[in-house]
Amino acid sequence: MAHLKRLVKLHIKRHYHKKFWKLGAVIFFFLVVLILMQREVSVQYSKEESKMERNLKNKNKMLDFMLEAVNNIKDAMPKMQIGAPVKPSIEIPQRPCLQGYYTAAELKPVLDRPPQDSNAPGASGKPFKVTYLSPEEQKEKERGETKHCFNAFASDRISLHRDLGPDTRPPECIEQKFKRCPPLPTTSVVIVFYNEAWSTLLRTVHSVLYSSPAILLKEIILVDDASVDGECFYGWLEPLLARIAENYTAVVSPDIASIDLNTFEFNKPSPYGNNHNRGNFDWSLSFGWESLPDHEKQRRKDETYPINKSPHTFPKGTQVIARNQVRLAEVWMDEYKEIFYRRNTDAAKIVKQIKSVGQPLCLDVGENNQGGKPLILYTCHGLGGNQYFEYSAQREIRHNIQKELCLHATQGVVQLKACVYKGHRTVAPGEQIWDIQKALDITEFLYGLAVAVD
């Protein structure tokens, strides 16, 4: 009986072995077929890919032209766009804060303003007035107006520490309180200036220090870039930060009052009612203010905070403003820039393409030319960018996109180099002075040579 059981087990074992071998053979055959099919598909895909590559090569000339046109305006475009703030995925623990409202002691400014002389020139935001100027003083006044486009003579005689008089904001602004929770954020004040009169710049800095709470002002950053002057009124900073503390995505702007450019009189806010205004540009790109209609107040999310006042001096127009307007039009307005040029013929004279008379080519700075490289000729595309040039009052031909670069003459090819003329106490060298003749010749001043296509 035991012998019979062993025979049965052996038979079953052999039977299953045969099944396993058959199953293994089937799996192996399936894998071989799958590999062959995969190879065939790969070969076919490779052939299709080669065909597609050939088709792409046939289109390269057209694509290259389009890409070059795009690249030519790349340097004229901002390198990044600022989007709405994004909250971090990991919650940052909030600073501990007390309940209630900030006290006046907590919002004490960085510096205490020194005692004021009510009879001093321009004290309390009053106008600077003078009945007589000596010949030397008159010349000084005229030089300041020519250089700065406002009365620098008056500015230099007004105290750097002056206040702007009594707080005339509406009562709800003066009485406004600010919650400790969430705490008001700290801030950096950026002051942008260019070729600025020292008195106006220093008075702006002092004004920030005298009117900004020490616990909120982190730093003051001076950026040498454009010409401005401003002073700060009572409680200018807290309302802005309070709105941001409520909604971190809010972009708020102060209600900008004006300081007279001739007398430096401060136009005080009215304590009766709030006039909501918005800044605008007309088709000549001149900045101005207009009243905000009620339906716009309800519809819009952009905010000009009426409780906040930041007085500002608006200088008269200069060539710097015209050049900035041209850059704005060239970069942002697309086909609408033609409306601007029709309104502002002086601006239209500043910027042109430099086109060859004999060939349909334009002067081009080339790719990544940050100075020191020769210029090239390229198909005219009318998009500005690498073919954007300005003719300045100093007779320079400037390419002002990211840096102040000028056409610079040599005994050989014309190059692009850093402009030597920087404003006050600098002059353009002969290698960077160009005369544009009626016959459309561009002649260099130092060597007397005309620009030509080689």
C-alpha positions, 0 to 999 in steps of 0.5 A: 500500500505504501509503495502505491502511494509513492507511485501516485505522488511521483506521477503527480510530481511529473505531471506538474513539472510538465505543466510548469515547463509548458507554462514557461515555454509559453511565457518565453515565447510571449516575451520574444514576440513582445521584444520583436514588436517593441523593436519594430515600433522603435524602428518605425518611430525612429523613421517617423522622428527622422522624417519630422526632423527633416520637416523641421529643418525645412522650416528653420529659416522661417523660425530663425527669423521669428526667434531673432525678432523675438530675441531682439526685444527680449532685452527691452522687456522686464526680466520678471513680473511681480505677481501677487504674494503667495503664502508659504505652504508651511505656516510661519508662526505668528509673532506674539502680540498683545490685544488692544491697540498701539499706543502713541508711545509705541508708535514714537518716531525714529527721531524727535523733530528739533524745535521749530522756528515759526518765522524761519523760511518755509516753516510749517509748510508755508511758502518761501518768499523773498522780495529782493535777490542780489545779482549773484543770488539771481544767478544761483536761482536760475542755475538751480532751476535749469539743473533741477527744474524747481527752485533749488535756491528756495529749497537750500534755504528751508530747514532740513528739519521743517514740519508741515504745520498742524495736522489737518487730516479729517478727524477719523484719520487723526483718531484712527487706532491700529490693532496690535494683532495681527502686528503691523509689518515692518517696512523699508522706505525706498527713495529714488533720486537722480542728480538731486539737490542735496537739500531736497534729498536730505529733507526727504530722509529727515522727514521719513525719520521724523514721521515713521514709528521706530518699531515699523521702519526697518531701513531707508534705501537710496536708489540713484535713478530718477529725480524726486522730492517728497516730505512725509505728513503726520501718520503717513505710514501706519494706515498703509501697513494696517491695510496690508496687515488685514490683507497681505495681497493689498497694494495700497498707495498714499494720497499724494499731496503737492509741494509747490515747485517754486515756493515749496508751500505744502498743499495741506489736506482738507479736514472736511471730507475725503476726495478720492483721486486716481492717477492717470496718463493722457495720450501724451503720457503726462501724469495727472489726477482725476476724481474717482467716480462712486461706481469705480470706488465700489467696483475697484480693488486698487486702493489709494488710501485717503488717510495717508498723505505723502507730499511730493514736488513735481518738477517741470518737464526735462529731456529725461522725462521725454526719454522715459516716456519714449521707453515706456511707449516702445516697451508697453504700448505696441501699436498704440505708441503711434498715438503717443508719437502723434501727440508728442512730436518731440518724443517722436524725434528722439527714437528712430531706427537707423536704416541703411539707404542702400540695403533693407537692413538696420543698425542692430546692437546684436545679442547680449551686447553689454558694451565693447562689441561692434554693431551689426546690420540686421533685417529691420523689424520695427520692434525696438529692442536691439534696434532701439536708438535715441539721439540726445541733446548732447548729440549722442546716439544712445541705446538705453535699454538696460545700460546707458550705452552709446555708439562709439567711433574708432578708426575701424568699426563702430562699437557700443560702449558705456556713455561717458556723459552722465549729467552734471560736470561731465561731457560727451567725448568726440568719439560719442558725438554724431551729426545727422546731416540732411542727406541722412549721413551720420558723421562722427565728430572727432574723426569726421567719418561717416557711418557706412556699410562695409 
